[in-house]
Each structure stands twice: as C-alpha cells, then as structure tokens.
Amino acid sequence: MSLPLPDHLTQIPLIQFVYEDDLLLLKDENSEWFKILHDFYWQDYQDVGAQYYDALYDFNYSNPASPKTSNIPNETEEQAKQRHMFARPTMETEGDQLTSVLYQAQVFTPKLVNVNAAHIVPGVIPNRLIGRKPKCFFGMLKAFLGVTLMGEKPEPEKVDSFLRNNPTYARACGYTPKNINNYDAYSVDHIPSLRKLEQFDQIMTQFGLWDKIKKHQVNGNLVHGVIEMENELVGDTTHYIARSSFETLEYQNEKGKTKKKSQSKTTKGCNCKNWNSCHHEWELTDDGAGSVAKSGGKLYWAHKAAILGFPRQGVILDIIAVADGATHDGQTFLPHVAQLFDRYPDVQSCVSRVLYDSACDDVELKKTF
C-alpha cells in the first residue's frame, strides 16, 4: 500500500505491493472498516497530529510519572480522604454546585516546541534532537479507530491484540511486524508496544485531542448530511465497570447527620518508605469511579458516561465521561445538552424537544429546559 505525500514530497513509486487479502477486503461489503482505513483521509487530522507530537514531547520532558508535591503540609491520609470526598460533585450541598458533573479535559498549550502540521504525513515523523523517534501518529490513530469501526472497545489492550494477531490490520494502519532476523532493532514502522498504545491513549485523553477529533467528525457529518437533523434529542447514560477497589467513608452532612459514601482508596505516586511523613500528595487510585445505581436496586462500582443522540436514526452525537460515577442521571442531562448546543448551533436550532427517562421527571428541571 502506498502512502500519499504532499506535493513537494511526491514521487512516483518505484515498487508498489498489492496484497491479495487487501483486494478481497475491498470487495467485501462487510469490511467497511478496511475501506475506511485503506482510503483514510489523513489530511483532516494533521492539526491534531501536530498537537499530539507537541503534547508527547512535553509529556516526556516533564516526567509525568513523578509524584505530585502536596499543597497541604502534614496532611494525614484520613484528612486526604475527606478532602477528596467533599470535592466530588455528588456531595450534598446547598445552592449551586461548584464542580462540573462532566469530565473536563486539560486545554493544551505547547510549552517547548511547536510542530508544523504541514510537515507531518503518514510515515513522516518530526525530528527530535534527542531520544528515539516516536511512532507515527496517523498509524496509532487508525489502529484505535479501526477497532471502534469493528464494534469493539477501543482499549489499548484490544488494539494491541488486533495489531499483533492480524497482519492485514497492522498493514492497513501502516505498521509491519518486527524483522525476526533483527528483532532488537528499533524502527518507527514496527508495531507499537502496548505501553506506547497506552501512552498514546492517555495523551489523547488528557489533552482533549480525542475530543477535538470527535467534534470535527460529528460536525463534518452534520454539514455533509451524513447525519440528518431531527427535532428531537434523546439522552441516557451508560456505565463502565471500574477495575479498582473502594472503601466506605463516613461524614457529617450540613444537618449534622452521619452519612456513608463509597470512594476509591487513596495512594501516593512516590516510593517513599513512610507515606505519613513524606511531602507528596495523597491521590485517589481511580478518580471518577463511584457507585452507579441501576434498575432493580443493583449497584455497580463503575465509571459513567452521558450520551446524546437523534432517536429516529439511532445516531449518537456525543458521549462524555461523567466526573463522578455516582452522579444522578438527572444532573448530567442539562449540562450535556448545553455543551452539545454550544458545539453544534445548527442542532440547537432544529431541536424542539428533548427526551429522557424518569430520572429527569422533575418540575424545576423541565422549567430550566
């Protein structure tokens, strides 16, 4: 498969490999994922790619694995547990909530370098003065999107499995297996390691780059009529099981009544021998996880995501993580709709009614809408 290049780099390929399984997949009506990856229009993602390389350099340079220094001297673990608990948006408070119920990614501003988006294409990596060249942004982006297109969860472990066990998939993403005769040699063309895929997903999430891609894609689908406008908007939530442990804490509410609340355990990211005396910050092991109540009185220790879409087409317009899994569904609907309308004004001008289940059967909420 040949890769497209900018005009100043264009050269007639001397040799072009054609694989039989590629031809079969291009003709197969059930292999839409391969057609999208094969004809991937990477130019739409150059800006995000440049921001990714900038974020990657800052990420590595700033050593994100280093433990955070606490702003509260001599804070005990019990005090840290209470501090984290009262900072959660699900705590009972009078008046307005100060914490957003929706997850807010960081706004990224490159501090050290600034990659020119016009200079990056599939297979072309920006130069660095030190260190190994990074893996190709476009290849890893396609690897995650392809897993999604096949209806699987785009988790690093799943992406890693597809790349290593499906040579056609790896080739469609622009990667090749390591040369058996030269196994230890590093190459940007080789399939990225699981650790590199995890780092890619972490950077894309923390710096809001997945969010930018989502916004660009949905807006393009709306503009080009791939998604047709409807006058109704429907909302719901889903949960994602948290692979972490928790503990039950007690606290006094505003009326002096003792309450209980489940919360992730606290930890420190340092290797100090005595955590009770070191100056590093106490953190939650799984920030955002909470007790998710479902029908039938079932409780799950999980993360939660809010969903909005058009009901007649069954098309999802937006999914966003909820900052605290224990948040009541009725609290997520209004801020999520407001954010959606802010992003896509044409949707707001078309929608005249919003639909939800009994979680939003509240007179004041209806008045606000």
N, C-alpha and C positions, 0 to 999 in steps of 0.2 A: 504494500500500500504506500503510495507516495504522499508526502505532506506538502500542502500549499505554502508558498513563501511570498513575502512582499515583493513588489516589482523590482526593487534594487537587488534582491537576492535570487530572483527567479532564474532557473537554469533548466534546460531540457534534460529530463532524467536519462542517464545512460542505460540503466538497468531498472526495470520495474517488475517486481514479483507479483504474480497473480496466483492466489491460493484457491483451490477447488472448493473448500468449505465456505470461503467468503462468497463465492458466486452462488452457492446453494442457499446461503442465508439471505442474500439479497433478493432472491426469488421467493423465499418463504414468507407467506402472508402473516405467519405467527411470530416472525422475528423482527418486529418493529424496532426493538432495542438496538439490533445490529445496524439497521439502516440509519438510525439517528446518530449512532456513534461513527459509522462509516462516513457519513456526509456532515459531520459536526461542523457548524459554522462558528469556528473558534474566534473570529474577529469580534463577535459580540462580547467576549469575555476578556479582552486584552486589558482593559482598565482594571478589572478585578484582579487579573493575574499580576499586574504591576504592584497593586496594593498588597497582594499576598507575599510577593518576594520582599517588599519593604518590611511587612509585618514579621516575616520569617527571620530577617536579619536582626531586627530589634528584639525579637523573641529570644534568639540565641545569644545575642550580645548582652542582654540584660539578665541572663541566667534566671529564668522564671522558676526554676526548681529551688532556688534559695529561699529559706524560710522568712516569713514576714516578721518585722520587728513590731512589738506591741506598742500602741499609743497609750495604754493604760498600765502604768508601772505597778508591779506587785499584785496583779490580778490573779485571783485563785481560779481553779477550774470551775468551782461552783458559781462564782461570780460571772465567769465567761458563759456558762450555760444559760444563766438568767438574762445576760445581755443579748445573746443571740435570740433567745426566745421572745423577748419583748421587741426585738427589731423585726420580727416576722409580720407580714401584713395580715395574718389571721388572728392576731391577738385582739381581744375585746377592748375597744377604745370608744370614747365618746367623741363625737364630731367627725371631722374628715380624717381619712387615712393618709398618713404622710408617705407611706411606701406603696409603690405601684404594684398591683397584683400581677402584672405581666412582666416577664423577664425582659430586661433592657441590656442589650449588648454594649460594649465599650465603643466610643467613637474614636476611630483610629486616625492618628496623625503621625506620619513617619518622622522619626527623630534623627536618624543617622544618614540615611541615603534616600534617593528618590529615583526609582527605576522608570525609564521612559517606556510607556505602554507600546509605542510604535516599534520598539526594538525587540519585543518578545513574540515568538511564534512557537507552535508545537515543535519541540526538539531543540529550540534555541534558548539557552539559559543565560541570564545576566551574569556578567563577570564579577567575581569577588576577589579581593586582594588576598584573602587567607581562607583556609578551610576547603572542604570538598564542595564541588558544585551541587546545588540542590537538585532534587528530582523535578521533572517537568510538571509545572502547574496544570497544564491542559490535560496531561495524561491522568493525573490523580483526580481531577475534576470529572473527566469522563468515566473513570472507574467507579466513583460514587454515584453518578447519575445513571450509569448503566444498570447497577444493582437496583436502583429505585424503579427504573423502567421495567424491570422484570418482576416487579411486585414484591421484592424482598426489602428488609430493613437495611438502610444504608449505614450499617455499623462498620467500623474498621475491620473487625474480625471477619465479617461476612465478605467485605470487599477483598480482603487478603485471600480468603478461600477461593473466590472466583478467579482472581488473577493467577493463583498458583495451580489450580486444577483445570483450568480451561485455557489452553494456549490461544485459541481463536479470540477469546475475550481479551486476553492480555495484549494480543497483537492489535485488536481494534482500538485499544486505549493508547497504543504507541509504545508498548514495552515488549521486551524479549526476556526469556529465561537466562540465567547466568550460564556462561560457557563452562561446560563440565571440565574442559582441559585447563581452564584458567579461572577457577572458581572464586579465588580470593580477590581478584582484580575488581576494583570499583568502577562502575560505569553508570551514567545518568540514564542509559537506555534499559538497564536491568529493572526487573520488577521491584518496586519499593518494599522495604521491610514492613512488618506490622507496626513497629514503633514509629516509622515515618508516616504511615497512614493515620495513626492515632494523633500524631503531632499536627498533621495537615487538618484533620477534622477539628482539633482543639483550636488552632489559629483561626480557621474559617468561622468557627462559632463565636469565640471570644471577641473578635474584632468586627463582627457583624457582616462578614463577607458572604456567608450563606444567605443572609437576609437581603443583601443587595442583589444577588442573583435571582432570588425568589421574586423580588419586586420587579426586576427587569423582565423576567419571563412572563409573569402574570399580566403586566401592563402591555407587553407585546401581543399576548393572546387576545386581550380585550380590544386593542386598536385594530388588529387584523381580522377580527370576527371569529377567531377560533373558539372563544367563549362568547356566547350571545348574552346580551343584557336581559335581566329579568326584573320584575317589580317586587319580588320577594327575596328576602335574605334569611337563611336559617343558620342557627348556631347550635353548638354542642361541645362537649369535652370528651377527651379520652385519657386513659391513664397508661403509664408505662412502669412496670414493676421495678422497684429500686433494689439493686443488689447490695444492700447495706444493712447494718444493724441500727437499732434505735433504743432509746430509753424513755421512761415516763417520768416527767418532772412535775413538781407541784409549785404553784404560785398563788399569790393573793390578787384577786381582781379588784376593780375600783370600789366595789361594795364590801371589801374585806372578806369575801368568801373564798375558801380554798378550792382551787381548780387543778385539774391534771391535763397534761399535754404531752404527746409523743414528739420526740425530736431526735435528730441524728446525734450520735455521740461526738464528743469533742476530741480534738487531737492537736498536735503541733507538727509542723513540717521539718523540724530540726532533729538532730541526733544527740542532743544534749542528754546527759545522764540523769539530770534532775529537772523535770519539766516544771515543777512547782517553784523553782527559783530562777529559771532562765528567763531572758527578756523577750523571747519570741511569742508571737500571738497565738492564742487559742482559736482554732477554726473548727467548723463543722465538717465531719467526714463526708457528708453527702448533702451539701446545701441545696435546698429546694424540695427535698423529699418530705412527704407528710402522710398523714392518714387520710386516704381517699375513701369516702363513703359511697357505696353503690346501692342499687335496689336490693331489697331483701335484707337490709341491715348488714351487708357484707362490708368489711373494712380491708383495705389493701395498703401496704406500705409502698408508696409509689410516687412517681412524678406525674404531673398533669399538664395537658396541653389543651388550649382552646381552639376551636375550629369554626370557620365561617365559609359558607358556600351558597351557590344557587341550587335550590331544591329540584327544579324540573330537569335540569341537565345532570344533576348529581356531580357537579364540579366544585371542587374545593378552591376557594380564592385565597385563603390564608390559614396558616397554623402557627401558633406561637406558644412557647413554653410559659406556664404559669409559675410565678416566682416561688410560690409555696403550694405543694401538692394538697394541703388541707383546705385550700380556699374553696368556699362555696361556689357552685357553678353560677349562681345568680350574680355574683360580684364580678365575674370575668366578662360578662356579655357586653355591658355598656362601654367600658374602656376599649374592648376589642373592636366593636363596631365603629367607635370614634376614630381609632387608629386606621382601620380599613378605609373609611371615608376620606381621611386625611391623605392617604396614599393614592387612592383612586377616586378622584372627584366625580368622574363620569358614573361610577357605581352609585354614589350618593344621589345624583340627580335622577336616577332611574328607580331606586328602591322606595316604595311607599309603605311597606310593611315588613316587620321582622318577626321571625318565628322562633320559639324556644319551648322547652317542656315546662313542667310545673315549678322548676327551680326559679323561674323568673315571674311567677304568678304573684306579683307584688304591686300594689296600687301606686306607691311612690315611684317605683322603677318605671312603670308604664307612663306616668306623668312626665318623667325626665326624658324618656324617649320621644 
